[in-house]
Amino acid sequence: MESNGRPSTAQIILLATSSAVTAVLYSVYQKKAATVNSLKEAKKISIDQDLRSILSKAPGKCVPYAVIEGVVRSVKETLNSQFVDNTKGVIERLTLREKKMVWNRTTHLWNDRETIIHQRTNTVPFDLCSHDDSVTVSVRVVRPLEASELNLETTYETFHPTMQSLSNMISHFISGERPKGIRETEEMLRLGECVTGVGELVLENNLVKLQPPKQGLRYFLSRQDYASLLGKQESGARFWRLLAGLCGLAACVTLYYILWRQWTLRRKRRQERSALEEFKEEQRRRMRELEMDESAVPAGACSVCLSAQRTCVFLECGHVCTCEPCYLALPLPKKCPICRALIDRVVPLYNS
């Protein structure tokens, strides 16, 4: 806070930044909360023999947002794991990650860093089927890679360390990057996995399809059940609400501090003006008691005795209003006769 009562640049920047961050975090929270509400309102549909009749009676043969749970079955072909025998799936993701140490010039420490240098995802058409083998109805999953929460199972993982030589170590020290090796992983959505799908359920050419929903709703494919998926989304919404609340609290505290400081300074100025008016009135009263004219009082006369020269500078208020004998005669705790502020120390004033 500046001396004139205006907020400082740092306070303005802090208030603007915290307000902007609060608005962004609250916007994210609203989206998360909308996702949670849409999940709660989604229609739960079982994969059974009545599924086609339910969809045929729905408007447009479509349920805009539905929840189904089923077992992964391949349509024609399957994907075989490249590393594990007798492991088949419908989605396979191969990833190569480079792990290295990077020198931080600020903290002067080596930090671990991992970057993806190559990633390939293979898919084949697949259905979600009922847990009951006697049910022949299935749901074709459309565009599964667009779904959220598609957490694949890691079927293979290995680490290939980098061979270090003396020349490499010297070059790494100069460049500030020290490669440690390559981590290779294979992730799959295997046959027989229980999957929860949330999206638009539509009957088209006697084929039931689960596809990305319209109206900005999120498309989900998860190995978790519906209750766990909903709980995870609710937990994420609570986390973003907490962050937005903390940033909003920081903005409110900053605004309150600025307003409180301005109110304090204004009150102090009113008190100083009031004390000054009281002092002037007391001075005029004393002059009437001494039967003195204001024009007869010297300009630098002591404000108390009205005869001696002012020789004391009061700190911290900075007023020069009394001579030394009158200052010594002030009652304890000594206060400035003009503004009534406590006198921390006195500096003598010499008139040349």
ChimeraX attribute file (.defattr): number of C-alpha atoms within 10 A of each C-alpha:
attribute: neighborCount
match mode: 1-to-1
recipient: residues
	/A:1	15
	/A:2	10
	/A:3	8
	/A:4	9
	/A:5	15
	/A:6	15
	/A:7	18
	/A:8	13
	/A:9	11
	/A:10	10
	/A:11	16
	/A:12	16
	/A:13	12
	/A:14	16
	/A:15	19
	/A:16	15
	/A:17	14
	/A:18	21
	/A:19	19
	/A:20	15
	/A:21	16
	/A:22	22
	/A:23	15
	/A:24	13
	/A:25	20
	/A:26	20
	/A:27	15
	/A:28	16
	/A:29	21
	/A:30	15
	/A:31	14
	/A:32	21
	/A:33	19
	/A:34	15
	/A:35	19
	/A:36	21
	/A:37	14
	/A:38	15
	/A:39	23
	/A:40	14
	/A:41	12
	/A:42	18
	/A:43	16
	/A:44	14
	/A:45	15
	/A:46	15
	/A:47	20
	/A:48	16
	/A:49	14
	/A:50	12
	/A:51	16
	/A:52	20
	/A:53	11
	/A:54	14
	/A:55	18
	/A:56	15
	/A:57	10
	/A:58	14
	/A:59	9
	/A:60	12
	/A:61	17
	/A:62	19
	/A:63	21
	/A:64	21
	/A:65	25
	/A:66	22
	/A:67	22
	/A:68	24
	/A:69	25
	/A:70	23
	/A:71	20
	/A:72	25
	/A:73	22
	/A:74	20
	/A:75	13
	/A:76	8
	/A:77	12
	/A:78	19
	/A:79	19
	/A:80	17
	/A:81	18
	/A:82	13
	/A:83	12
	/A:84	11
	/A:85	8
	/A:86	7
	/A:87	15
	/A:88	20
	/A:89	23
	/A:90	22
	/A:91	22
	/A:92	25
	/A:93	17
	/A:94	18
	/A:95	17
	/A:96	17
	/A:97	18
	/A:98	19
	/A:99	21
	/A:100	19
	/A:101	17
	/A:102	18
	/A:103	19
	/A:104	12
	/A:105	9
	/A:106	6
	/A:107	8
	/A:108	8
	/A:109	11
	/A:110	15
	/A:111	13
	/A:112	13
	/A:113	14
	/A:114	15
	/A:115	12
	/A:116	12
	/A:117	10
	/A:118	11
	/A:119	13
	/A:120	10
	/A:121	13
	/A:122	12
	/A:123	17
	/A:124	15
	/A:125	17
	/A:126	23
	/A:127	21
	/A:128	27
	/A:129	26
	/A:130	23
	/A:131	15
	/A:132	11
	/A:133	8
	/A:134	9
	/A:135	13
	/A:136	11
	/A:137	18
	/A:138	23
	/A:139	26
	/A:140	21
	/A:141	20
	/A:142	16
	/A:143	13
	/A:144	20
	/A:145	14
	/A:146	14
	/A:147	18
	/A:148	14
	/A:149	14
	/A:150	17
	/A:151	13
	/A:152	16
	/A:153	15
	/A:154	14
	/A:155	17
	/A:156	15
	/A:157	13
	/A:158	10
	/A:159	15
	/A:160	12
	/A:161	13
	/A:162	13
	/A:163	9
	/A:164	12
	/A:165	9
	/A:166	8
	/A:167	9
	/A:168	13
	/A:169	14
	/A:170	12
	/A:171	13
	/A:172	17
	/A:173	13
	/A:174	11
	/A:175	11
	/A:176	14
	/A:177	18
	/A:178	23
	/A:179	20
	/A:180	19
	/A:181	16
	/A:182	20
	/A:183	18
	/A:184	17
	/A:185	18
	/A:186	23
	/A:187	20
	/A:188	25
	/A:189	24
	/A:190	24
	/A:191	18
	/A:192	16
	/A:193	15
	/A:194	20
	/A:195	22
	/A:196	19
	/A:197	29
	/A:198	29
	/A:199	28
	/A:200	21
	/A:201	26
	/A:202	25
	/A:203	21
	/A:204	14
	/A:205	6
	/A:206	9
	/A:207	12
	/A:208	21
	/A:209	20
	/A:210	26
	/A:211	23
	/A:212	22
	/A:213	18
	/A:214	12
	/A:215	7
	/A:216	8
	/A:217	17
	/A:218	19
	/A:219	22
	/A:220	23
	/A:221	22
	/A:222	20
	/A:223	21
	/A:224	18
	/A:225	15
	/A:226	20
	/A:227	9
	/A:228	12
	/A:229	19
	/A:230	17
	/A:231	12
	/A:232	15
	/A:233	17
	/A:234	16
	/A:235	14
	/A:236	16
	/A:237	20
	/A:238	15
	/A:239	14
	/A:240	20
	/A:241	21
	/A:242	15
	/A:243	16
	/A:244	23
	/A:245	15
	/A:246	14
	/A:247	21
	/A:248	21
	/A:249	15
	/A:250	17
	/A:251	21
	/A:252	15
	/A:253	13
	/A:254	18
	/A:255	18
	/A:256	12
	/A:257	15
	/A:258	20
	/A:259	15
	/A:260	12
	/A:261	17
	/A:262	18
	/A:263	13
	/A:264	13
	/A:265	16
	/A:266	14
	/A:267	12
	/A:268	13
	/A:269	13
	/A:270	12
	/A:271	14
	/A:272	16
	/A:273	14
	/A:274	14
	/A:275	17
	/A:276	16
	/A:277	14
	/A:278	15
	/A:279	18
	/A:280	14
	/A:281	12
	/A:282	14
	/A:283	17
	/A:284	15
	/A:285	12
	/A:286	15
	/A:287	16
	/A:288	12
	/A:289	9
	/A:290	10
	/A:291	9
	/A:292	13
	/A:293	10
	/A:294	12
	/A:295	7
	/A:296	8
	/A:297	14
	/A:298	12
	/A:299	12
	/A:300	17
	/A:301	17
	/A:302	22
	/A:303	23
	/A:304	20
	/A:305	16
	/A:306	21
	/A:307	13
	/A:308	17
	/A:309	19
	/A:310	25
	/A:311	22
	/A:312	23
	/A:313	21
	/A:314	22
	/A:315	16
	/A:316	13
	/A:317	15
	/A:318	13
	/A:319	15
	/A:320	22
	/A:321	21
	/A:322	25
	/A:323	24
	/A:324	17
	/A:325	13
	/A:326	16
	/A:327	21
	/A:328	11
	/A:329	9
	/A:330	13
	/A:331	8
	/A:332	8
	/A:333	7
	/A:334	16
	/A:335	16
	/A:336	21
	/A:337	20
	/A:338	20
	/A:339	20
	/A:340	15
	/A:341	17
	/A:342	16
	/A:343	16
	/A:344	11
	/A:345	11
	/A:346	16
	/A:347	12
	/A:348	13
	/A:349	14
	/A:350	8
	/A:351	8
	/A:352	3
